[in-house]
């Protein structure tokens, strides 16, 4: 599970065994977890975050979207497309 970013208590990462899904990131904090697609940035799944916090996470994913894309393709290469 490569960690891409740690920010404001959140850990943004992806699983190394998910190259057949569209690019996305998982986000964890305090036992809660969410998943966001990267193009377009969109909520995919939530386990425990409040709606307000999901909006904040979505803002962070949008803000760091380019970095997440670069990390995704650096790790998966063309097989991640």
Secondary structure by P-SEA (a helix, b strand, c coil): cccccccccbbbbbbccccccccbbbbbccccbbbbbcccccccccccccaaaaaaaaaaaaaaaaaaaaaaaaacccccc
